[in-house]
Amino acid sequence: MLLAVIAGGIGTLSDAQSQDRTVTTSDTLGANARQAMIDIFRKKDPTAVDRYFGERFKQHDPNLADGLAGMKSFAAEVASSPAADITIYRTLVDGDFVLLHSRYEGVGRHASMIAFDLFRFDRGKIAEHWGGQEAEAPPNLSGRTQVDGPTEVLDREKTEENRTLVRTYRETVMVSLRFDRIEEFVEDAHYAQHASQIGDGIARLRDRIASVAKEGGQLYLTPRRFVAEGNFVLVLSEGDLPSGPTALYDLFRVENGKIVEHWDVLTPIPHRDQWRNSNGPF
């Protein structure tokens, strides 16, 4: 059964609605989200905003202005960059929500950036957007990049089971800081890590957490959204990190009831007086 993710919880669709939604809109929503980004970034077509975004569009990325006007301004800025392009690696569709995991090129301060974009659709148009980006980094200690690895969505019948696993892991290990229980959720022997500053395996994950603590910092995380399809689960969390307020986008791949792979983007949240919209990043 497909679920509609809402702030603070998850709303369940009826069986009939789920079947209808699966047949008529699930693939369409994913394709529309991808095409909207391709039209803006690769085709450099600002008119794509009128085709894909709703009249009451709400922007949550604090670096972008609100509404259609803000989105059109951003699209025009992208169109002015000859090097602008996008490569989309992963697409998740969860009810009315679509998540894209991508690489931006030729936009912003960095030559290339890794991004998660979360869209909520309403009546076929994009109604809301949340986004996080960070500069692309060299391969990590295990030689993995921030975007490589499996992309195919499998085990759709296990979507809710996998969402629950990741939710419990996040709340137990990263919120309650029960690091002694990592093995209950993560498959150590096959844990592939794509985060730029960590390598494969649980030991390196523990070392990274220990290094943060040694520097006098602590991890205060508040999960805000869980978006899932099949073997992939995205957690959007509000973080109070040593580096400051942060929006954390963590994507997990689950196999046989254990987390086996992880990608992330950590985006600093600017000071409130620097936000370009008042909707908040979560």
matplotlib code that plots the C-alpha trace (Angstrom):
import matplotlib.pyplot as plt

x = [0.0, 1.4, 1.5, 1.3, 4.0, 3.0, 4.8, 4.8, 3.4, 2.1, -1.3, -2.6, -4.4, -7.3, -6.6, -8.7, -6.9, -3.5, -4.2, -5.5, -2.6, -0.1, -1.6, -2.3, 0.2, 3.2, 5.3, 4.0, 4.9, 8.5, 8.8, 7.4, 9.8, 12.7, 11.6, 11.0, 14.6, 16.0, 14.1, 15.4, 19.0, 19.8, 17.4, 17.7, 14.0, 12.5, 9.0, 9.2, 8.2, 4.7, 4.3, 5.3, 4.8, 1.4, 0.2, 0.5, 3.9, 5.7, 9.5, 11.3, 14.9, 16.0, 18.4, 15.5, 12.7, 9.1, 6.4, 6.4, 8.2, 11.1, 11.3, 11.2, 14.0, 16.1, 15.3, 16.4, 19.6, 20.3, 19.5, 22.2, 24.9, 26.2, 27.7, 24.5, 23.4, 22.0, 22.4, 19.7, 20.8, 17.9, 14.1, 11.8, 8.0, 6.1, 2.5, 2.4, 6.1, 9.0, 12.7, 15.5, 19.2, 21.3, 24.5, 24.2, 26.9, 27.6, 25.3, 26.3, 29.8, 31.0, 31.8, 29.5, 27.2, 25.4, 21.7, 18.6, 15.3, 12.0, 8.8, 5.2, 2.7, -0.9, -3.2, -0.3, 1.7, 4.6, 3.2, 6.2, 9.9, 12.6, 16.2, 19.7, 23.1, 26.8, 29.9, 31.0, 34.0, 36.6, 36.0, 36.0, 38.3, 36.7, 36.8, 33.1, 31.6, 28.6, 26.4, 27.6, 26.1, 22.7, 19.9, 17.0, 14.1, 13.3, 11.2, 8.3, 6.2, 8.6, 8.4, 6.7, 8.9, 12.0, 10.6, 10.1, 13.6, 15.2, 13.0, 13.9, 17.6, 17.5, 15.7, 17.6, 21.2, 21.4, 18.8, 19.0, 22.8, 22.7, 25.7, 26.1, 23.0, 24.2, 24.6, 20.9, 20.2, 23.3, 24.9, 28.6, 30.1, 28.5, 27.9, 28.8, 29.4, 29.1, 29.5, 32.6, 34.4, 33.7, 34.5, 32.8, 31.8, 30.5, 34.0, 34.6, 31.1, 31.9, 35.3, 33.6, 31.1, 33.9, 36.0, 33.0, 32.7, 36.5, 36.3, 33.8, 30.7, 27.6, 25.0, 21.4, 19.2, 15.4, 14.0, 11.4, 10.4, 10.8, 10.3, 10.4, 10.0, 10.9, 14.5, 15.4, 14.5, 15.3, 15.4, 15.3, 16.6, 17.1, 20.6, 22.3, 25.9, 29.3, 29.3, 25.9, 22.3, 22.1, 19.6, 20.6, 19.5, 20.3, 19.4, 19.6, 19.4, 18.0, 18.5, 17.2, 16.1, 19.4, 20.8, 23.5, 24.3, 24.2, 24.4, 24.0, 24.0, 24.6, 23.4, 24.1, 21.0, 21.7, 20.8, 17.1, 17.6, 19.3, 16.4, 14.9, 11.5, 9.6, 8.5, 11.4, 13.7, 11.6]
y = [0.0, 3.4, 6.0, 9.7, 11.1, 14.1, 16.2, 14.4, 11.2, 9.1, 9.0, 5.7, 5.4, 2.9, -0.2, 1.1, 4.4, 2.7, 0.5, 3.5, 5.7, 3.0, 2.5, 6.1, 8.4, 6.7, 6.4, 9.6, 11.6, 10.3, 11.0, 14.5, 15.4, 14.2, 16.0, 19.3, 19.2, 18.2, 21.0, 23.5, 22.4, 20.7, 22.4, 25.7, 26.3, 28.6, 28.1, 24.6, 26.2, 27.0, 23.4, 21.5, 23.7, 24.6, 28.2, 27.9, 26.4, 26.5, 26.6, 25.1, 25.5, 28.6, 29.6, 30.1, 32.6, 31.4, 30.7, 30.5, 33.9, 32.5, 29.3, 31.2, 33.4, 30.4, 28.7, 31.9, 32.0, 28.4, 29.2, 31.9, 29.4, 27.6, 24.8, 24.0, 20.4, 17.6, 13.8, 12.0, 8.8, 7.7, 8.3, 7.3, 7.7, 7.6, 8.6, 12.2, 12.6, 12.2, 12.1, 12.7, 12.0, 14.0, 15.8, 19.4, 21.0, 24.6, 26.0, 27.9, 28.3, 24.8, 23.1, 20.2, 19.5, 16.4, 17.1, 15.6, 17.2, 16.2, 17.3, 17.0, 16.8, 18.0, 17.4, 16.6, 19.7, 20.3, 21.9, 21.9, 21.4, 20.6, 20.4, 19.9, 20.1, 19.8, 20.2, 17.0, 15.4, 12.9, 9.2, 8.3, 6.0, 2.9, 4.4, 5.1, 8.3, 10.2, 8.8, 5.4, 2.1, 0.4, 2.5, 0.1, 0.0, -3.5, -5.2, -2.7, -5.1, -4.4, -0.7, -0.3, -2.9, -1.1, 2.3, 1.0, -0.5, 2.8, 4.8, 2.6, 2.7, 6.5, 6.9, 4.2, 4.8, 8.4, 10.1, 8.1, 7.6, 3.8, 3.1, -0.3, -1.4, -0.6, -4.2, -4.8, -2.6, -2.5, -5.4, -4.9, -7.4, -5.7, -2.1, 0.2, 3.8, 6.7, 9.6, 11.5, 11.5, 7.8, 4.4, 1.1, -0.9, -0.2, 0.4, 3.4, 4.8, 4.5, 6.1, 9.1, 9.5, 9.3, 11.9, 14.3, 13.7, 14.1, 17.6, 18.5, 18.2, 16.2, 14.9, 16.2, 14.9, 15.3, 13.1, 15.2, 13.0, 9.4, 8.8, 5.2, 3.0, -0.6, -1.1, 2.6, 4.9, 8.6, 10.3, 14.1, 15.2, 18.5, 18.5, 20.5, 19.6, 21.0, 22.9, 24.5, 23.9, 21.4, 19.7, 16.0, 14.0, 10.3, 7.6, 4.0, 0.8, -2.2, -5.9, -8.9, -6.8, -4.9, -1.6, -2.4, 1.0, 4.7, 8.0, 11.5, 15.2, 17.6, 21.1, 24.0, 26.0, 29.7, 32.1, 32.9, 36.5, 35.1, 32.8, 33.8, 32.3, 31.9, 28.3, 26.6, 23.8, 21.0]
z = [0.0, -0.9, 1.8, 1.8, 4.1, 6.1, 8.6, 11.9, 10.6, 7.7, 6.2, 4.8, 1.5, 1.1, -0.9, -3.8, -3.8, -3.6, -6.6, -8.6, -7.5, -8.4, -11.9, -12.8, -11.1, -9.4, -12.5, -13.9, -10.8, -10.9, -14.6, -14.2, -11.4, -13.5, -16.6, -14.7, -13.5, -16.9, -18.6, -16.1, -15.8, -19.1, -21.6, -19.7, -20.2, -17.5, -19.0, -17.4, -14.1, -15.6, -16.9, -13.8, -10.7, -9.2, -8.7, -4.9, -4.9, -1.6, -1.4, 1.7, 0.6, 2.6, -0.2, -2.7, -2.8, -2.3, -4.9, -8.6, -8.9, -6.8, -8.8, -12.1, -10.9, -10.0, -13.4, -15.2, -13.2, -14.2, -17.9, -17.8, -17.0, -20.1, -18.0, -16.1, -16.3, -14.1, -13.8, -11.9, -10.3, -8.1, -8.0, -5.2, -5.3, -2.0, -2.4, -3.5, -2.8, -5.2, -4.2, -6.7, -5.9, -8.4, -9.4, -10.4, -12.6, -13.4, -10.7, -7.6, -6.0, -6.8, -10.2, -9.2, -6.3, -5.0, -4.2, -2.8, -4.0, -2.4, -4.2, -3.1, -5.9, -5.8, -8.7, -11.0, -10.2, -7.9, -4.8, -2.4, -2.5, 0.0, -1.0, 0.2, -1.6, -0.8, -2.9, -4.7, -3.0, -4.1, -3.5, 0.2, 2.1, 0.5, -3.0, -3.2, -4.6, -3.3, -6.1, -7.3, -6.3, -7.0, -8.3, -9.0, -6.6, -5.5, -2.9, -3.1, -1.0, 1.9, 1.8, 5.2, 6.8, 5.6, 6.6, 10.1, 10.3, 9.3, 11.6, 14.5, 13.7, 13.4, 16.7, 18.6, 17.4, 16.2, 18.4, 21.7, 20.9, 21.6, 19.4, 21.1, 19.1, 15.6, 14.7, 15.2, 12.2, 10.0, 8.1, 9.0, 6.5, 3.5, 4.7, 1.8, 2.8, 0.3, 2.8, 1.8, 5.1, 6.1, 4.6, 4.6, 7.7, 11.2, 12.7, 10.5, 11.4, 15.1, 14.6, 12.8, 15.6, 18.2, 16.4, 16.6, 20.3, 20.8, 19.2, 21.9, 19.7, 20.1, 17.7, 18.3, 15.5, 15.1, 12.3, 10.3, 7.3, 6.2, 2.4, 1.3, -1.8, -1.7, -0.6, -0.3, 2.6, 2.9, 6.3, 6.4, 9.9, 11.6, 13.1, 15.8, 14.9, 16.0, 12.7, 13.4, 12.4, 9.5, 7.3, 6.9, 4.0, 4.6, 2.0, 3.1, 1.1, 2.9, 2.0, 4.0, 6.9, 7.4, 6.3, 3.7, 2.1, 2.8, 0.9, 2.4, 1.9, 4.9, 4.2, 6.6, 7.5, 7.2, 10.0, 10.1, 8.8, 5.7, 4.6, 1.3, 2.3, 5.6, 5.2, 7.0, 5.7, 7.1]

ax = plt.figure().add_subplot(projection="3d")
ax.plot(x, y, z, "-o")
ax.set_aspect("equal")
plt.show()
